[in-house]
Amino acid sequence: MPKHRALKESLALVFQGIERLKAEFPNRKFTIDGRLVGDIGEVIAALEYDIELDAVSQPDHDGTTSDGKRVQVKATFRDSLTFKSTPEYLLGFKLYQDGRYEEIYNGPGALIFEKYKHRSGIGETLLSFPNGALRKLSSTVSTEQRVAKRPPTEEAPESDG
């Protein structure tokens, strides 16, 4: 029965973590069955970038910058980001199990649409975009076209981006 105990104890830790996230960020649900990774990405965006999250999740955008840019936030533990619509701006993050994260993409959604316009269903169907290609495309985005980072604070989490 050690594996059963390990499973039980591990799930308890996961749910303890979720309860802690809910207590710290009550405007996000952190549901285990589908929204957890996305909510974590949104919290990273709100802590690190000039973005005010929408009070209620929206289908195409998650928040707005101080100068009015509408931003969609995506996060993944995998090697690609998936999204359906072409957002005005996109912030994409790769998350790691040790708590680190990396900015994969920061810029206008139109640049992604332009690069992948040959793909069937672009902007209409859920598609996967490789992190490496998004990282490369993001490197071409000027500072003015990016979602600005907030000034560092004492509590700022470590990132790789």
N, C-alpha and C positions, 0 to 999 in steps of 0.2 A: 503493500500500500504506500510506499514512499512517493511514488509518482502522483498518486491521488492527492496526497498531502501537499506536495510541491505545487500542484495545480491550484488547489484550494488557497494556499498561502499566497501564491503569485497573483491570482485574481483579486484577493483581498487587497494586496498592495496597489494593483491597478486602480481599483475603485477608491482606495484611500487617496490616491493621486488625483483622481477625477473630482472627488469631494473638495480637495484643497483648491484645485483650479476653479471650481464653481464658487467657492467662498471668496477667492481673490478677484475673480472676474465674473460677477453675477449676471452680466449682460450676455453671456454665452452659455450654451447648454452642455457642451462636452459629453454628448451621448456616445456611448461605446459602439453603437451600431451604425456608424457612418459619418458622424459629424465631428468626431474627436480630433482627427488630424487637421481638418479645415479650421476648427475653432482655435486650435493651437497656433496655426499659421496667422489667423486674424489677430490674436493677442500679440504675437511677435510684431506684426505690422503696426499695431496701435502703440506698442511700447517703443519701437525703434524708429518709426517713420512719421512724417507729418500726415497722419490720417486719423480721422474721427470715424469710428465704425458706426454703421447704421444700427439703430436700436433693434430692428427686426431684420433678419437675413433677407436679402433680395436675390433674385435669380441671376442677375448679370453683374452686379457690383456689390461690394461689401462696405464701402465707405467713401468719404470725400476728403480731399486735402484742403488746407486752409485757403488755397486759391481756386477751389471749385472743381478740381479734377476728380472724376469718378473712378474708383480703383476697385478692381477685383483682386482678391488674395487667394493664392493656391499654395498648397503645401503637400509634400509627399515624403515617404520613406523610401520610395522606389527610384528608378533611374529615368523617370519621365513624369511630366505633369500632364494631367488631362483636364480639358475644358471644352465647352460646347460653343458658347457665343464669343464674339470678338469684343472684349471690353475696351473702354476708352483707355485705361491704363491697367497694367498687370504687374503685381508683385508676386514672384514665385520663389518658394523656399524648399530646399532639401533639408529634411530633419534627420538627425542621427539619434540612435538609442541612448547615447550618453548625455543627451540634452543639448548638444551643439546644433547649430543650423547654419545654412549657407544661402545667400541670395543667389538664385539661379537666373532670374530675369527681373528687370526693373525698367519699365518703359511703356510706350504706347502699344496697345494691342494691334493696331493697324500694321505695325512692322512684322508681327508674326503672321497676320493674315496675308500680307504681301509675299512673304517668303514661302508660305505654304498654300497659296491660292490654287495651285494645281491639284491639291488633294480633294478628292470627292467628299462632299459633306462639310467642308470648312465653313465655320460660322453657323452650322445648322445641326451637326451631329457631334456627340462626344468623341473627341479625338485625343490621341496621345502624342506628346511632343517631347523628344529626347532632351534630357537636361543638358547634355553637352552642346547640342545645337542652340538651345535657348541661351545658355551661358555665352556662347560665341556671339549670337545676335545681340545680346544685352551689352556686350563690350563695345558695340558700335553706337550705342545710345549716348547722346550728349547729356551733360549735367542738367541742362535746362529742360530736357525731356524726361527726366527721372522724377520719381517721387522722392522728395528730399528726406534725409535722415534727421531725426531729432538730435539736439545737442546731447552728448553723453551725460548720463546721470550716475550717481553712486551705485544704483541698483541694476544698471544695465547688464543684461545677460551676455555671456560670451557668445560670439558668433564667428564663423569662418569667412564671412563676406564682408 
